[in-house]
Amino acid sequence: METFLEFLREVLKGVVREISAYFFRKSILDLEHKKTTPRRRKHRGGSQHK
């Protein structure tokens, strides 16, 4: 029983480590790749009725 709990603890540690690494990559590293100027909307061609 004790070895099973140790195994479960190690698995949970690995899962928590992977989740925290994923969120770290998502939040910190994505900030560096964001564009500084907002995009303009594309002009739609053709006639537009209001």
C-alpha positions in Angstrom: 0.0 0.0 0.0 2.8 2.4 0.8 4.5 1.8 -2.5 1.3 2.5 -4.3 0.9 5.8 -2.4 4.5 6.8 -3.4 3.8 5.9 -7.0 0.6 8.0 -6.9 2.5 10.9 -5.3 5.1 10.8 -8.1 2.5 10.7 -10.8 0.7 13.7 -9.3 3.9 15.6 -9.0 4.6 15.0 -12.7 1.1 16.1 -13.7 1.3 19.3 -11.6 4.8 20.0 -13.1 3.5 19.6 -16.6 0.4 21.8 -16.0 2.5 24.5 -14.5 5.0 24.4 -17.3 2.1 24.6 -19.8 0.6 27.7 -18.2 4.1 29.3 -17.8 4.7 28.8 -21.5 1.2 30.1 -22.4 1.3 33.2 -20.2 4.9 34.3 -20.1 6.3 33.3 -23.4 3.3 34.3 -25.5 3.5 37.9 -24.2 6.8 38.3 -26.0 5.3 37.3 -29.3 2.3 39.5 -29.2 2.1 42.3 -31.7 2.5 45.8 -30.3 0.0 47.5 -32.6 -3.6 46.3 -32.9 -4.7 45.0 -36.2 -7.0 47.1 -38.4 -10.2 45.5 -39.8 -10.0 44.5 -43.4 -12.0 46.6 -45.8 -14.8 44.6 -47.3 -15.3 45.0 -51.0 -18.6 45.4 -52.8 -21.6 47.6 -52.1 -22.9 47.8 -48.6 -26.4 48.9 -47.8 -27.3 50.3 -44.4 
